[in-house]
Amino acid sequence: MKILLIILLLSPLFLNGKNNESLLLEKINAQESRIDSIIDEFNKENDNLNKELSDLKDKYEFQSKVNELTINSISNQLTAASYNLTIFGILFGLAAIGVGVYITFVERKIIKISEKNVLLLSKSQAIKKEVESINKLIQDDIYGLFLKIKREETLHILNRLLKVPKDISNLLDELLSRDLEKEDYNILKKAYLQLDNSEKTKAYTEKYELVFFQQFLDLILKDEDIGEKLIPTYPRGIRCCFDNDILKSTKDFIKVIINLGIDKKEKEINSYFSGLSNSSFKDSKEIYKIFFDGLLTRENQFTFYNIISNNDSTKVGKNNFGTLLKVSYEKVEDLTVTEKAILEEITEA
């Protein structure tokens, strides 16, 4: 490159000729010095460029490493962010499920509370109506309220006997003094059947039998379970009756045996008349009149008389009923032979 520059600088000299050798040498030296200076500057510039190039290369390598580290860092951050988002998504999903379950639980609880409130409101309204009804009953029908309270007390007594049948000893008077309902019979019967037939329980069963006779004679006549067993208890039941009790029992008795057929109830009729003949009611005209009228027809009345036994235990009752029969039919002209024979028998007695 140095030689090329010298040639380029000297070329004009060769074109114009040689003027002066010394001048030429001076110019050549000057040019050499200048060229050396240029070369030095070029070398310096080249060194500077090389240095800058080296610096740029170092900076580039450094920047590349920095960029690589940055990219790796960003990649790691993105990976971490993705992982965190995944974890957050899972946690958010679980939280959403938990919130959903909690909301469902709260909703159901609110619904239950609402339903309970509606029920309580209904009960409150029912209680209010009952209170108003009781208040009105107190104001308008104090006796009706008394009967209602008495009825509740009766049910309490009957349910008590179901649990403790032997408590009849303490509750007998209460039951005999009350007007029991037809449905009470089954409760009393269940309590009665819980007792066996031993001597130890006899005192208790007799008390139940007394209640059956005075309160439910019509039902025990129809009862196939215990009706037959209770037939011998009629006389004791009659002896324990008050006036109103015997009248009620007699009405119930005659009504049922007419419906069932008097010819099928011979045992019951004789047991009843045995008790009547040996009681303080043996001469009660009202009782025999109930029998007579309750039989409804002349045929039934004469048949009934024949069914009554002629033994000593029933004699008084049969004679009193016979007297009523005679008074009613002795002047009737169209009597049958059997009826006339019965009237003659009554007269002789």
C-alpha positions in Angstrom: 0.0 0.0 0.0 2.9 2.4 0.8 4.5 1.8 -2.6 1.2 2.4 -4.3 0.9 5.8 -2.6 4.4 6.8 -3.6 3.7 5.9 -7.2 0.5 7.9 -7.2 2.3 10.9 -5.7 5.2 10.8 -8.1 3.2 10.2 -11.2 2.7 13.9 -11.9 6.4 14.4 -11.7 7.1 11.9 -14.3 4.5 13.5 -16.6 6.0 17.0 -16.4 9.6 15.9 -16.6 12.5 16.2 -14.2 13.0 19.8 -13.1 15.4 19.5 -10.4 16.8 16.5 -8.8 17.3 18.1 -5.4 13.9 19.6 -5.5 12.5 16.2 -6.4 14.4 14.6 -3.6 13.1 17.1 -1.1 9.6 16.6 -2.3 10.1 12.9 -2.2 11.4 13.1 1.3 8.6 15.4 2.2 6.1 13.1 0.7 7.7 10.1 2.4 7.4 12.0 5.7 3.8 12.8 4.9 3.1 9.3 3.8 4.7 8.0 7.0 2.6 10.4 9.0 -0.5 9.3 7.1 0.5 5.7 7.6 1.0 6.3 11.3 -2.3 8.0 11.5 -3.9 5.2 9.5 -2.3 2.6 11.8 -3.5 4.5 14.8 -6.9 4.8 13.3 -6.8 1.1 12.4 -5.8 0.2 15.9 -8.6 2.4 17.3 -11.0 0.7 14.9 -9.7 -2.7 16.0 -10.0 -1.7 19.6 -13.5 -0.3 19.0 -14.4 -3.5 17.1 -13.0 -5.6 19.9 -15.0 -3.5 22.4 -18.1 -3.8 20.3 -17.6 -7.5 20.0 -17.2 -7.8 23.8 -20.2 -5.6 24.3 -22.1 -7.7 21.7 -21.1 -10.9 23.5 -22.0 -9.3 26.9 -25.3 -8.1 25.4 -26.0 -11.6 24.0 -25.3 -13.1 27.4 -27.5 -10.5 29.0 -30.2 -11.1 26.4 -29.9 -14.9 26.9 -30.1 -14.4 30.7 -33.1 -12.0 30.2 -34.8 -14.5 27.9 -34.2 -17.3 30.3 -35.4 -15.2 33.2 -38.5 -14.2 31.2 -39.0 -17.9 30.3 -38.6 -18.9 33.9 -41.0 -16.1 35.0 -43.5 -17.2 32.4 -43.2 -20.8 33.5 -43.6 -19.7 37.1 -46.5 -17.5 36.2 -48.1 -20.3 34.3 -47.6 -22.7 37.2 -48.9 -20.0 39.6 -51.9 -19.5 37.3 -52.6 -23.2 37.3 -52.4 -23.4 41.1 -54.5 -20.3 41.3 -57.0 -21.8 38.9 -57.2 -25.0 41.0 -57.5 -23.0 44.2 -60.1 -20.8 42.6 -62.0 -23.8 41.4 -61.9 -25.4 44.8 -63.0 -22.1 46.3 -65.8 -21.8 43.8 -66.9 -25.3 44.7 -66.7 -24.5 48.4 -68.6 -21.3 48.0 -71.2 -23.2 45.9 -71.6 -25.8 48.6 -71.8 -23.1 51.3 -74.4 -21.2 49.3 -76.4 -24.4 48.8 -76.2 -25.2 52.5 -77.2 -21.6 53.4 -80.0 -21.7 50.9 -81.4 -25.0 52.2 -81.1 -23.7 55.8 -83.0 -20.5 54.7 -85.6 -22.7 53.1 -86.0 -24.8 56.2 -86.2 -21.7 58.4 -88.8 -20.3 56.0 -90.8 -23.6 56.1 -90.4 -23.7 59.9 -91.6 -20.1 60.1 -94.6 -21.0 58.0 -95.3 -24.0 60.2 -94.9 -21.9 63.3 -97.2 -19.3 61.8 -99.8 -21.9 61.0 -99.5 -23.3 64.6 -99.7 -19.8 66.0 -102.8 -19.1 64.0 -104.3 -22.5 65.0 -103.5 -21.7 68.7 -105.0 -18.3 68.3 -108.1 -19.8 66.8 -108.3 -22.4 69.6 -107.8 -19.7 72.2 -110.5 -17.6 70.6 -112.7 -20.7 70.4 -112.1 -21.5 74.1 -112.7 -17.9 75.0 -116.0 -17.9 73.1 -116.9 -21.3 74.6 -116.3 -19.9 78.1 -118.4 -16.9 77.3 -121.2 -18.7 75.5 -121.2 -22.3 76.8 -119.3 -22.8 80.1 -121.0 -26.2 80.5 -119.8 -27.3 77.1 -116.3 -26.4 78.1 -116.7 -28.4 81.3 -117.8 -31.4 79.3 -114.8 -31.0 77.0 -112.4 -30.8 79.9 -114.1 -33.8 81.5 -113.7 -35.8 78.3 -110.0 -35.1 78.2 -109.7 -36.2 81.7 -111.6 -39.4 80.9 -109.2 -40.2 78.0 -106.3 -39.6 80.4 -107.8 -42.1 82.9 -108.4 -44.8 80.2 -104.8 -44.4 78.8 -103.5 -44.7 82.3 -105.3 -48.1 82.6 -103.6 -49.3 79.4 -100.3 -48.7 81.1 -101.2 -49.8 84.6 -104.4 -52.1 84.4 -104.4 -52.6 88.2 -104.9 -48.9 88.7 -108.6 -49.7 88.3 -108.7 -49.9 92.1 -108.1 -46.2 92.3 -110.1 -45.1 89.2 -113.2 -47.2 89.5 -115.4 -44.5 91.0 -114.2 -42.0 88.4 -115.3 -44.3 85.6 -118.6 -45.2 87.1 -119.6 -41.6 87.6 -118.8 -40.5 84.0 -120.7 -40.9 80.8 -118.2 -43.0 78.7 -118.3 -43.0 74.9 -118.6 -46.1 72.7 -115.0 -45.9 71.6 -113.9 -46.0 75.2 -115.0 -49.7 75.4 -112.1 -51.0 73.3 -109.5 -49.1 75.4 -111.1 -50.5 78.6 -111.3 -54.0 77.1 -107.5 -54.0 76.2 -106.6 -53.0 79.8 -109.0 -55.8 81.1 -107.4 -58.5 78.9 -104.0 -57.6 80.2 -105.0 -59.2 83.5 -105.0 -63.0 83.9 -107.8 -65.0 85.5 -105.9 -65.9 88.7 -107.1 -65.2 92.2 -104.5 -62.5 92.6 -106.1 -60.4 89.9 -109.8 -61.2 90.7 -110.3 -58.0 92.7 -109.2 -56.0 89.7 -111.1 -57.9 87.0 -114.3 -57.6 89.0 -114.0 -53.9 89.0 -113.6 -53.9 85.2 -116.6 -56.1 84.9 -118.7 -53.7 87.0 -117.7 -50.8 84.6 -118.6 -53.0 81.6 -122.1 -53.8 83.0 -123.0 -50.2 84.0 -121.4 -48.4 81.0 -121.3 -50.9 78.1 -123.9 -53.7 78.7 -125.1 -53.3 75.1 -121.5 -53.9 73.8 -120.6 -56.9 75.9 -123.8 -58.6 74.8 -122.4 -58.4 71.2 -118.8 -59.1 72.1 -117.7 -62.6 71.1 -114.4 -62.4 73.0 -115.5 -61.6 76.5 -119.4 -61.5 76.3 -119.9 -65.1 77.4 -117.4 -64.8 80.2 -119.2 -61.7 81.6 -122.7 -63.3 81.8 -122.3 -64.5 85.4 -121.3 -61.0 86.5 -124.7 -59.5 85.8 -126.1 -60.0 89.3 -123.2 -58.3 90.9 -123.4 -55.5 88.4 -127.1 -55.0 89.2 -126.5 -55.0 93.0 -124.0 -52.2 92.6 -126.2 -50.0 90.4 -127.9 -46.8 91.4 -131.4 -46.1 90.1 -130.3 -44.3 87.0 -127.7 -47.0 86.3 -130.2 -49.9 86.4 -132.6 -48.0 84.1 -129.9 -47.3 81.6 -128.6 -50.9 81.7 -132.1 -52.4 81.3 -132.8 -50.2 78.3 -129.5 -51.2 76.7 -130.1 -54.9 77.5 -133.6 -55.2 76.1 -132.7 -53.3 72.9 -129.8 -55.5 72.1 -131.5 -58.9 72.8 -134.4 -57.8 70.5 -131.9 -57.1 67.7 -129.9 -60.3 68.3 -133.0 -62.5 69.0 -134.4 -63.2 72.4 -134.3 -67.0 71.8 -130.5 -66.8 71.4 -129.9 -64.9 74.7 -131.5 -67.3 77.2 -128.4 -67.3 79.5 -128.1 -63.5 79.5 -131.9 -63.1 80.2 -131.8 -65.5 83.2 -128.6 -64.0 84.6 -130.1 -60.5 84.4 -133.4 -61.7 86.1 -131.4 -63.5 88.7 -129.6 -60.3 89.6 -132.8 -58.3 89.5 -134.8 -60.8 91.7 -132.1 -60.6 94.4 -131.6 -56.8 94.4 -133.2 -53.8 95.8 -134.8 -53.2 92.4 -136.8 -56.5 92.4 -140.2 -54.8 92.7 -139.4 -51.8 90.5 -142.4 -51.5 88.1 -140.5 -49.1 86.0 -137.8 -51.7 85.2 -140.4 -54.4 84.2 -142.2 -51.8 82.1 -139.0 -51.1 80.2 -138.7 -54.9 79.5 -142.3 -55.2 78.5 -142.4 -52.2 76.1 -138.9 -53.0 74.8 -140.1 -56.4 73.6 -142.4 -54.6 71.1 -144.7 -57.5 70.2 -147.1 -59.7 72.1 -145.3 -62.8 70.8 -142.0 -61.5 72.1 -143.5 -60.7 75.5 -144.9 -64.2 76.0 -141.8 -65.9 74.6 -139.7 -63.8 76.9 -141.7 -64.9 79.9 -141.2 -68.6 78.9 -137.4 -68.1 78.6 -137.1 -66.9 82.2 -136.3 -69.9 84.4 -138.7 -71.1 87.2 -135.9 -71.5 89.8 -135.6 -69.6 93.0 -133.0 -67.2 91.8 -135.3 -65.7 89.1 -138.7 -66.4 90.6 -139.4 -62.8 91.9 -138.5 -61.2 88.7 -140.4 -63.7 86.6 -143.6 -63.2 88.8 -143.4 -59.4 88.5 -143.0 -59.6 84.7 -145.8 -62.2 84.6 -148.1 -59.8 86.5 -147.5 -57.1 84.0 -148.2 -59.6 81.2 -151.4 -60.7 82.8 -152.7 -57.2 83.4 -152.0 -56.3 79.8 -153.6 -59.4 78.1 -156.1 -61.0 80.5 -159.0 -59.3 78.8 -157.8 -59.9 75.2 -160.1 -62.3 73.4 -157.9 -63.6 70.6 -155.2 -65.2 72.7 -153.6 -68.4 71.5 -153.7 -71.6 73.4 -150.1 -71.1 74.6 -150.8 -67.6 75.7 -153.9 -68.6 77.7 -151.8 -71.4 79.4 -149.2 -68.9 80.3 -151.7 -66.5 81.8 -153.2 -69.4 83.8 -149.8 -70.3 85.1 -149.2 -66.7 86.2 -152.6 -66.7 88.0 -151.7 -69.9 89.9 -148.3 -68.6 90.8 
